[in-house]
Amino acid sequence: MSLGAFALVASEFMPVSLLTPIAADLQITEGQAGQAISVSGAFAVLTSLFISALAKGINRKTLLLALIAMMIVSGSVVSLAPNYVVFMLGRAMIGVVIGGFWSMSAATAMRLVEDHHVPRALAILNGGNALATVIAAPAGSFLGGLIGWRGAFFCVVAVVVFVWQFVSLPSMASARHQQSASVFSLLARPIVAVGMLAVSLFFMGQFTLFTYVRPFLEDVAHVDVSILSLILLLMGISGFVGTVLIGNVLKNSVYPALIIIPVLMAFLATALIVLGKWVAVSAVILTAWGLFATSAPVGWWTWLARTLPQDAEAGGGLMVAVVQLAITLGATCGGILFDGVGYQATFAASAVVLAIAAFLAATTGRLAGRGV
């Protein structure tokens, strides 16, 4: 499952480091190329909300293998796409995989191990996610420069994932007791509704900026492919470090981290507008961005577990949908601003949305204090 998470996250965010060559080859704008993130997010939203009902009665091992097979097909379609329409079709397919895999990931981990091993199992599973954040963007940039963006997509290790999961996963009969309506009924609780809005704005603000890091670095800081790959690698390494460190912070209190992190990221987005033309300064700012951006989701999953201990699975499906919708909106709005106004407007919008996310996280903390 951890290997699957690694391959999936690498596939999902591969376009981030390849926007420029994709746009040039398919004769589209960089903003349009960025919609490759948007379309995968949109299909992930739909899948995460309804896969449990649509796949009722299907063995979960069979379903996971079918999703990994679809990831293989998606990578092949994207790498061979003759035009923008086919390219986006391939990206829509990876969206289905994203929504299905992450909606089932926690429940699958809980079925694979004994109860007292579940936290460790979830940490291992999400370790694949964290590792992909370290490797995916710089590897995509490096492979894109070496063998072209099409070859970079084709190199994703989905075939290895399929074989390993086929060998290692046990048969898992479908659980029939879940009600998909419970995903939506959770929003009747004020703390859940405000918390989900906060997490959605956090991811929207993050991907309004992050999706367009490469064209910003190339057009404003004037970096070449090697420097670009180095900066993306630094962002990934700092994100992995942040994921490791934030666990100690969350042991004491969750809400301060959920408030402070988006405030710091809003400051960094503003700093890029003012100081981004200097390569070294941009590298430092983006390294700090990676530290906070990758560790923050750990805080929100911890919040979910503590807020909905009896409904963690339904809450997890809701959060997957919320996060993917936010990524879609962030990439879309960022692309429109990037093409129409410029990077300053894109990064300023990111800062504003992140600041609002911090305010809503504080509101969620107050609701928790009142027990609502």
VOPAGU-2260 file (C-alpha; in pm, 1 decimal, decimal comma):
REM VOPAGU-2260
SITE   aa  ch    i         X         Y         Z
SITE  MET   A    0       0,0       0,0       0,0
SITE  SER   A    1     288,1     236,0      73,3
SITE  LEU   A    2     442,3     160,7    -266,4
SITE  GLY   A    3     103,7     226,6    -424,5
SITE  ALA   A    4      79,0     560,5    -245,4
SITE  PHE   A    5     426,1     651,9    -370,3
SITE  ALA   A    6     348,4     572,2    -734,7
SITE  LEU   A    7      10,4     742,8    -719,6
SITE  VAL   A    8     135,7    1068,7    -569,7
SITE  ALA   A    9     425,0    1069,2    -817,5
SITE  SER   A   10     176,7    1027,9   -1104,2
SITE  GLU   A   11     -63,9    1288,5    -965,5
SITE  PHE   A   12     188,8    1570,2    -936,7
SITE  MET   A   13     424,8    1484,7   -1222,5
SITE  PRO   A   14     283,6    1771,2   -1436,9
SITE  VAL   A   15     398,4    2029,7   -1178,3
SITE  SER   A   16     762,9    1991,8   -1282,7
SITE  LEU   A   17     683,9    1945,8   -1653,9
SITE  LEU   A   18     441,2    2229,2   -1734,3
SITE  THR   A   19     674,8    2411,0   -1970,6
SITE  PRO   A   20     765,4    2119,1   -2203,1
SITE  ILE   A   21     406,8    1985,5   -2197,1
SITE  ALA   A   22     272,6    2324,9   -2301,3
SITE  ALA   A   23     531,6    2362,6   -2576,7
SITE  ASP   A   24     475,7    2013,1   -2721,1
SITE  LEU   A   25      95,3    2023,5   -2714,6
SITE  GLN   A   26      89,0    2390,1   -2825,6
SITE  ILE   A   27    -107,3    2513,5   -2526,4
SITE  THR   A   28     -43,0    2769,5   -2251,7
SITE  GLU   A   29     124,5    2680,6   -1924,9
SITE  GLY   A   30    -200,8    2763,2   -1748,6
SITE  GLN   A   31    -384,3    2509,8   -1964,6
SITE  ALA   A   32    -116,0    2251,2   -1892,2
SITE  GLY   A   33    -171,0    2316,9   -1522,1
SITE  GLN   A   34    -530,8    2202,6   -1562,2
SITE  ALA   A   35    -386,4    1848,8   -1575,5
SITE  ILE   A   36    -387,2    1879,4   -1195,9
SITE  SER   A   37    -738,8    2021,7   -1201,9
SITE  VAL   A   38    -899,2    1745,8   -1405,5
SITE  SER   A   39    -744,4    1468,3   -1197,7
SITE  GLY   A   40    -868,3    1641,8    -883,6
SITE  ALA   A   41   -1221,2    1676,4   -1021,3
SITE  PHE   A   42   -1249,9    1305,9   -1102,3
SITE  ALA   A   43   -1094,3    1217,1    -766,5
SITE  VAL   A   44   -1369,8    1413,8    -591,2
SITE  LEU   A   45   -1647,3    1225,0    -769,0
SITE  THR   A   46   -1480,6     889,1    -714,0
SITE  SER   A   47   -1410,6     939,1    -343,2
SITE  LEU   A   48   -1772,4    1028,6    -270,6
SITE  PHE   A   49   -1934,4     739,6    -452,7
SITE  ILE   A   50   -1687,5     452,9    -490,9
SITE  SER   A   51   -1806,2     278,0    -175,1
SITE  ALA   A   52   -2161,3     254,0    -306,5
SITE  LEU   A   53   -2065,4     177,8    -666,7
SITE  ALA   A   54   -1815,7     -94,3    -569,0
SITE  LYS   A   55   -2040,6    -265,0    -316,6
SITE  GLY   A   56   -1973,7    -636,5    -300,5
SITE  ILE   A   57   -1642,0    -619,7    -489,1
SITE  ASN   A   58   -1343,7    -777,7    -316,7
SITE  ARG   A   59   -1118,0    -491,2    -203,8
SITE  LYS   A   60    -803,9    -659,0    -335,6
SITE  THR   A   61    -965,3    -689,6    -678,4
SITE  LEU   A   62   -1075,0    -327,1    -664,3
SITE  LEU   A   63    -727,6    -203,3    -565,9
SITE  LEU   A   64    -566,6    -403,9    -845,1
SITE  ALA   A   65    -818,8    -263,0   -1094,5
SITE  LEU   A   66    -730,0      88,2    -983,7
SITE  ILE   A   67    -356,1      22,7   -1021,0
SITE  ALA   A   68    -420,5    -122,2   -1367,0
SITE  MET   A   69    -603,6     199,4   -1453,8
SITE  MET   A   70    -298,7     395,1   -1334,2
SITE  ILE   A   71     -84,9     199,8   -1582,8
SITE  VAL   A   72    -329,7     278,7   -1863,7
SITE  SER   A   73    -341,0     645,5   -1759,8
SITE  GLY   A   74      37,7     683,8   -1775,1
SITE  SER   A   75      44,1     517,3   -2116,9
SITE  VAL   A   76    -234,0     739,0   -2255,2
SITE  VAL   A   77     -65,1    1057,2   -2128,5
SITE  SER   A   78     278,8     959,6   -2259,7
SITE  LEU   A   79     138,4     883,7   -2606,1
SITE  ALA   A   80    -118,4    1166,4   -2620,9
SITE  PRO   A   81    -122,6    1330,0   -2966,9
SITE  ASN   A   82    -321,5    1631,3   -2845,8
SITE  TYR   A   83    -457,2    1814,5   -2543,7
SITE  VAL   A   84    -790,1    1628,0   -2533,8
SITE  VAL   A   85    -627,6    1284,0   -2511,6
SITE  PHE   A   86    -377,6    1417,6   -2258,8
SITE  MET   A   87    -661,8    1536,8   -2033,9
SITE  LEU   A   88    -843,4    1203,7   -2077,2
SITE  GLY   A   89    -538,7    1026,4   -1937,2
SITE  ARG   A   90    -526,2    1269,6   -1647,6
SITE  ALA   A   91    -897,6    1211,5   -1576,2
SITE  MET   A   92    -823,7     840,9   -1540,5
SITE  ILE   A   93    -556,2     904,1   -1278,7
SITE  GLY   A   94    -814,8    1111,7   -1092,5
SITE  VAL   A   95   -1039,1     805,9   -1062,1
SITE  VAL   A   96    -746,4     610,3    -920,4
SITE  ILE   A   97    -661,9     886,7    -672,3
SITE  GLY   A   98   -1015,2     907,1    -537,0
SITE  GLY   A   99   -1058,8     531,5    -510,0
SITE  PHE   A  100    -720,0     449,2    -360,7
SITE  TRP   A  101    -715,5     717,4     -91,5
SITE  SER   A  102   -1078,7     661,5       5,5
SITE  MET   A  103    -999,1     297,1      79,7
SITE  SER   A  104    -643,4     336,3     209,0
SITE  ALA   A  105    -714,2     381,3     580,8
SITE  ALA   A  106    -982,3     111,7     588,8
SITE  THR   A  107    -751,1    -126,5     403,5
SITE  ALA   A  108    -465,3     -65,0     645,7
SITE  MET   A  109    -701,6    -134,3     936,2
SITE  ARG   A  110    -794,5    -470,2     781,0
SITE  LEU   A  111    -435,7    -574,3     715,0
SITE  VAL   A  112    -304,4    -546,3    1072,2
SITE  GLU   A  113    -418,0    -594,6    1430,0
SITE  ASP   A  114    -577,6    -296,8    1604,9
SITE  HIS   A  115    -271,0    -198,5    1806,4
SITE  HIS   A  116     -61,8    -183,6    1487,5
SITE  VAL   A  117    -301,0      46,9    1294,9
SITE  PRO   A  118    -121,5     377,2    1375,4
SITE  ARG   A  119     210,7     232,1    1261,6
SITE  ALA   A  120      49,2      86,9     947,8
SITE  LEU   A  121     -99,2     424,4     857,0
SITE  ALA   A  122     237,5     590,9     915,5
SITE  ILE   A  123     406,4     342,6     681,3
SITE  LEU   A  124     136,1     388,4     417,9
SITE  ASN   A  125     169,4     766,6     429,1
SITE  GLY   A  126     545,9     726,6     418,8
SITE  GLY   A  127     502,5     644,2      50,7
SITE  ASN   A  128     322,3     974,2       7,6
SITE  ALA   A  129     599,0    1167,0     184,5
SITE  LEU   A  130     872,6     992,3     -15,7
SITE  ALA   A  131     696,4    1078,6    -339,5
SITE  THR   A  132     693,8    1445,3    -242,8
SITE  VAL   A  133    1071,8    1423,2    -212,0
SITE  ILE   A  134    1130,5    1242,2    -540,6
SITE  ALA   A  135     840,8    1311,3    -779,9
SITE  ALA   A  136     895,5    1675,1    -874,7
SITE  PRO   A  137    1276,6    1672,2    -912,2
SITE  ALA   A  138    1264,5    1329,7   -1079,5
SITE  GLY   A  139    1001,7    1455,4   -1322,8
SITE  SER   A  140    1210,3    1760,0   -1403,0
SITE  PHE   A  141    1528,4    1551,7   -1442,5
SITE  LEU   A  142    1363,3    1281,4   -1655,5
SITE  GLY   A  143    1186,7    1546,9   -1861,7
SITE  GLY   A  144    1522,7    1701,6   -1946,4
SITE  LEU   A  145    1679,7    1360,6   -2012,0
SITE  ILE   A  146    1414,9    1168,2   -2207,7
SITE  GLY   A  147    1133,9    1420,7   -2253,6
SITE  TRP   A  148     810,2    1471,7   -2061,1
SITE  ARG   A  149     641,7    1176,6   -2234,2
SITE  GLY   A  150     914,7     941,0   -2119,2
SITE  ALA   A  151     886,3    1080,9   -1766,3
SITE  PHE   A  152     519,4     984,0   -1747,3
SITE  PHE   A  153     588,3     642,2   -1894,4
SITE  CYS   A  154     856,1     573,1   -1630,1
SITE  VAL   A  155     612,0     572,3   -1335,3
SITE  VAL   A  156     646,2     236,9   -1154,2
SITE  ALA   A  157     278,3     136,5   -1165,6
SITE  VAL   A  158     355,5    -205,1   -1317,7
SITE  VAL   A  159     579,3    -290,8   -1020,7
SITE  VAL   A  160     302,5    -178,1    -784,2
SITE  PHE   A  161      47,2    -401,2    -956,5
SITE  VAL   A  162     267,6    -709,0    -936,9
SITE  TRP   A  163     365,8    -647,1    -574,3
SITE  GLN   A  164       8,2    -587,8    -459,9
SITE  PHE   A  165    -111,4    -894,6    -649,2
SITE  VAL   A  166     145,7   -1104,6    -463,7
SITE  SER   A  167     129,8    -944,9    -119,0
SITE  LEU   A  168    -230,2    -838,7     -53,1
SITE  PRO   A  169    -471,9   -1094,6      94,1
SITE  SER   A  170    -826,7   -1132,3     -27,1
SITE  MET   A  171   -1052,4    -873,8     139,8
SITE  ALA   A  172   -1426,6    -925,8     107,0
SITE  SER   A  173   -1629,5    -606,2      73,0
SITE  ALA   A  174   -1765,9    -455,7     394,6
SITE  ARG   A  175   -2139,2    -411,1     351,9
SITE  HIS   A  176   -2228,0    -212,8     664,4
SITE  GLN   A  177   -2118,2     134,5     548,1
SITE  GLN   A  178   -2370,4     394,1     436,6
SITE  SER   A  179   -2244,7     648,0     184,4
SITE  ALA   A  180   -2496,1     904,3     313,8
SITE  SER   A  181   -2298,8     927,7     637,7
SITE  VAL   A  182   -2024,3    1107,2     446,3
SITE  PHE   A  183   -2259,4    1399,4     387,2
SITE  SER   A  184   -2440,9    1383,8     721,4
SITE  LEU   A  185   -2114,1    1459,7     900,9
SITE  LEU   A  186   -2134,3    1814,6     767,2
SITE  ALA   A  187   -2431,2    1879,7     996,8
SITE  ARG   A  188   -2180,0    1916,6    1282,2
SITE  PRO   A  189   -2044,8    2275,5    1293,8
SITE  ILE   A  190   -1690,6    2170,3    1386,7
SITE  VAL   A  191   -1677,0    1932,5    1089,7
SITE  ALA   A  192   -1823,6    2184,6     845,1
SITE  VAL   A  193   -1586,1    2464,7     947,6
SITE  GLY   A  194   -1289,1    2228,6     973,7
SITE  MET   A  195   -1348,3    2089,1     624,6
SITE  LEU   A  196   -1378,1    2443,1     487,4
SITE  ALA   A  197   -1049,2    2531,1     657,0
SITE  VAL   A  198    -866,6    2230,6     514,6
SITE  SER   A  199   -1012,2    2296,3     168,7
SITE  LEU   A  200    -886,7    2655,4     168,4
SITE  PHE   A  201    -546,7    2542,3     293,2
SITE  PHE   A  202    -503,2    2305,2      -2,4
SITE  MET   A  203    -652,4    2554,9    -244,8
SITE  GLY   A  204    -404,2    2820,6    -133,3
SITE  GLN   A  205    -116,8    2573,6    -145,6
SITE  PHE   A  206    -182,0    2454,8    -500,6
SITE  THR   A  207    -268,1    2797,6    -636,2
SITE  LEU   A  208     103,7    2864,4    -592,5
SITE  PHE   A  209     270,5    2521,9    -604,7
SITE  THR   A  210     126,7    2421,0    -943,3
SITE  TYR   A  211     306,9    2710,9   -1111,7
SITE  VAL   A  212     644,2    2694,5    -937,5
SITE  ARG   A  213     830,9    2578,8   -1249,3
SITE  PRO   A  214     719,1    2853,6   -1489,3
SITE  PHE   A  215     779,3    3108,8   -1212,6
SITE  LEU   A  216    1135,8    2988,1   -1156,8
SITE  GLU   A  217    1208,0    2974,4   -1529,6
SITE  ASP   A  218    1048,9    3306,6   -1626,2
SITE  VAL   A  219    1126,4    3518,4   -1317,8
SITE  ALA   A  220    1432,2    3364,8   -1149,9
SITE  HIS   A  221    1567,4    3242,2   -1487,8
SITE  VAL   A  222    1687,9    2902,2   -1367,0
SITE  ASP   A  223    1793,3    2616,8   -1594,7
SITE  VAL   A  224    1671,4    2257,2   -1564,1
SITE  SER   A  225    1950,8    2146,8   -1329,1
SITE  ILE   A  226    1889,7    2431,5   -1081,3
SITE  LEU   A  227    1514,7    2377,9   -1110,3
SITE  SER   A  228    1556,0    2009,6   -1023,6
SITE  LEU   A  229    1776,5    2100,9    -726,4
SITE  ILE   A  230    1521,1    2348,1    -587,5
SITE  LEU   A  231    1237,2    2096,6    -627,0
SITE  LEU   A  232    1451,6    1834,6    -454,3
SITE  LEU   A  233    1518,0    2072,5    -164,0
SITE  MET   A  234    1143,0    2133,3    -134,9
SITE  GLY   A  235    1080,8    1759,1    -124,5
SITE  ILE   A  236    1351,7    1688,8     133,1
SITE  SER   A  237    1233,2    1969,3     359,4
SITE  GLY   A  238     877,0    1838,0     326,6
SITE  PHE   A  239     984,8    1491,8     434,5
SITE  VAL   A  240    1168,0    1641,4     732,1
SITE  GLY   A  241     860,2    1843,9     822,6
SITE  THR   A  242     642,2    1532,5     813,3
SITE  VAL   A  243     877,9    1362,2    1058,7
SITE  LEU   A  244     904,0    1659,5    1293,8
SITE  ILE   A  245     540,5    1762,0    1313,0
SITE  GLY   A  246     447,6    1444,6    1501,8
SITE  ASN   A  247     612,2    1579,3    1816,0
SITE  VAL   A  248     427,7    1909,8    1779,3
SITE  LEU   A  249      90,3    1738,9    1741,6
SITE  LYS   A  250     138,0    1534,6    2058,3
SITE  ASN   A  251      79,2    1848,4    2264,3
SITE  SER   A  252    -170,5    2049,2    2062,0
SITE  VAL   A  253    -316,4    2028,2    1712,4
SITE  TYR   A  254    -482,1    2365,3    1659,8
SITE  PRO   A  255    -176,5    2592,7    1700,7
SITE  ALA   A  256      -4,5    2401,1    1418,5
SITE  LEU   A  257    -314,7    2424,7    1197,8
SITE  ILE   A  258    -322,0    2801,8    1250,3
SITE  ILE   A  259      47,7    2891,8    1238,4
SITE  ILE   A  260     144,4    2686,4     931,1
SITE  PRO   A  261     -87,6    2859,5     677,9
SITE  VAL   A  262       9,2    3199,2     823,6
SITE  LEU   A  263     377,5    3122,0     760,4
SITE  MET   A  264     299,7    2993,9     409,7
SITE  ALA   A  265     106,7    3313,0     330,8
SITE  PHE   A  266     414,7    3511,0     437,9
SITE  LEU   A  267     636,6    3295,8     212,3
SITE  ALA   A  268     403,1    3344,4     -86,4
SITE  THR   A  269     424,7    3721,2     -36,8
SITE  ALA   A  270     802,4    3701,8      -3,2
SITE  LEU   A  271     826,7    3528,5    -340,5
SITE  ILE   A  272     647,5    3819,7    -505,8
SITE  VAL   A  273     896,5    4067,9    -362,3
SITE  LEU   A  274    1220,9    3866,8    -365,6
SITE  GLY   A  275    1159,2    3584,7    -612,7
SITE  LYS   A  276    1380,1    3717,9    -890,0
SITE  TRP   A  277    1690,8    3619,1    -690,7
SITE  VAL   A  278    1756,7    3247,7    -738,3
SITE  ALA   A  279    1917,0    3182,3    -398,8
SITE  VAL   A  280    1638,1    3364,1    -213,7
SITE  SER   A  281    1370,3    3177,5    -409,8
SITE  ALA   A  282    1540,0    2848,5    -324,5
SITE  VAL   A  283    1538,8    2930,9      48,0
SITE  ILE   A  284    1176,2    3046,1      43,6
SITE  LEU   A  285    1054,2    2741,0    -148,5
SITE  THR   A  286    1252,5    2506,4      77,1
SITE  ALA   A  287    1072,2    2657,1     376,7
SITE  TRP   A  288     743,4    2628,9     184,5
SITE  GLY   A  289     801,5    2256,6     136,0
SITE  LEU   A  290     871,7    2212,0     508,7
SITE  PHE   A  291     530,2    2351,0     605,4
SITE  ALA   A  292     317,0    2245,7     309,7
SITE  THR   A  293     397,9    1874,1     333,9
SITE  SER   A  294     367,7    1849,6     710,8
SITE  ALA   A  295      35,7    2035,2     744,8
SITE  PRO   A  296    -183,3    1748,9     609,4
SITE  VAL   A  297     -55,1    1529,1     895,6
SITE  GLY   A  298    -204,8    1785,4    1131,6
SITE  TRP   A  299    -541,6    1777,0     956,1
SITE  TRP   A  300    -556,3    1395,6     956,5
SITE  THR   A  301    -477,3    1405,1    1328,8
SITE  TRP   A  302    -758,9    1656,7    1375,4
SITE  LEU   A  303    -995,4    1424,0    1189,7
SITE  ALA   A  304    -901,8    1124,5    1404,8
SITE  ARG   A  305    -955,3    1320,5    1725,8
SITE  THR   A  306   -1275,6    1491,4    1610,6
SITE  LEU   A  307   -1443,8    1185,0    1457,7
SITE  PRO   A  308   -1304,2     880,4    1638,9
SITE  GLN   A  309   -1621,2     679,5    1568,2
SITE  ASP   A  310   -1665,1     800,3    1209,9
SITE  ALA   A  311   -1305,5     820,0    1092,1
SITE  GLU   A  312   -1368,6     621,3     773,1
SITE  ALA   A  313   -1664,1     833,1     660,8
SITE  GLY   A  314   -1473,4    1145,2     758,7
SITE  GLY   A  315   -1173,3    1023,3     561,4
SITE  GLY   A  316   -1381,8     985,9     245,2
SITE  LEU   A  317   -1519,8    1335,5     295,9
SITE  MET   A  318   -1172,1    1479,3     347,7
SITE  VAL   A  319   -1039,9    1313,2      32,5
SITE  ALA   A  320   -1321,2    1474,5    -166,2
SITE  VAL   A  321   -1267,4    1813,4      -1,6
SITE  VAL   A  322    -891,2    1809,5     -56,7
SITE  GLN   A  323    -914,3    1701,8    -421,0
SITE  LEU   A  324   -1179,7    1964,3    -494,5
SITE  ALA   A  325    -956,0    2225,3    -332,7
SITE  ILE   A  326    -656,6    2114,3    -541,3
SITE  THR   A  327    -873,8    2140,6    -852,8
SITE  LEU   A  328    -991,8    2492,2    -767,2
SITE  GLY   A  329    -643,9    2603,7    -667,8
SITE  ALA   A  330    -481,1    2483,3    -988,3
SITE  THR   A  331    -765,0    2626,7   -1200,1
SITE  CYS   A  332    -771,9    2970,3   -1038,2
SITE  GLY   A  333    -394,5    2984,3   -1028,9
SITE  GLY   A  334    -376,7    2904,3   -1400,2
SITE  ILE   A  335    -631,1    3171,1   -1491,9
SITE  LEU   A  336    -444,3    3433,2   -1290,9
SITE  PHE   A  337    -103,1    3317,8   -1415,9
SITE  ASP   A  338    -206,7    3342,6   -1783,4
SITE  GLY   A  339    -422,0    3654,9   -1749,3
SITE  VAL   A  340    -242,3    3875,2   -1496,6
SITE  GLY   A  341      90,1    3719,9   -1400,8
SITE  TYR   A  342     262,8    3532,6   -1121,6
SITE  GLN   A  343     218,7    3821,7    -875,5
SITE  ALA   A  344    -159,2    3784,1    -882,2
SITE  THR   A  345    -132,3    3405,8    -851,1
SITE  PHE   A  346      95,2    3419,9    -547,7
SITE  ALA   A  347    -104,1    3702,8    -386,5
SITE  ALA   A  348    -422,7    3498,3    -420,6
SITE  SER   A  349    -244,1    3205,1    -258,9
SITE  ALA   A  350    -143,0    3422,4      37,2
SITE  VAL   A  351    -495,5    3554,5      88,6
SITE  VAL   A  352    -657,0    3209,4      75,4
SITE  LEU   A  353    -400,2    3067,4     318,8
SITE  ALA   A  354    -465,5    3351,3     562,8
SITE  ILE   A  355    -838,6    3275,8     551,8
SITE  ALA   A  356    -760,5    2907,9     612,3
SITE  ALA   A  357    -568,4    3004,0     926,5
SITE  PHE   A  358    -865,6    3208,4    1051,6
SITE  LEU   A  359   -1103,4    2916,4     994,2
SITE  ALA   A  360    -864,7    2677,5    1171,3
SITE  ALA   A  361    -876,7    2909,9    1471,6
SITE  THR   A  362   -1256,8    2911,4    1450,5
SITE  THR   A  363   -1255,4    2530,7    1444,9
SITE  GLY   A  364   -1046,0    2532,4    1761,8
SITE  ARG   A  365   -1298,7    2758,7    1933,9
SITE  LEU   A  366   -1583,1    2525,8    1830,3
SITE  ALA   A  367   -1387,8    2231,5    1971,7
SITE  GLY   A  368   -1351,9    2417,6    2300,4
SITE  ARG   A  369   -1730,5    2457,7    2315,2
SITE  GLY   A  370   -1787,2    2093,4    2227,4
SITE  VAL   A  371   -1976,7    2157,8    1903,1
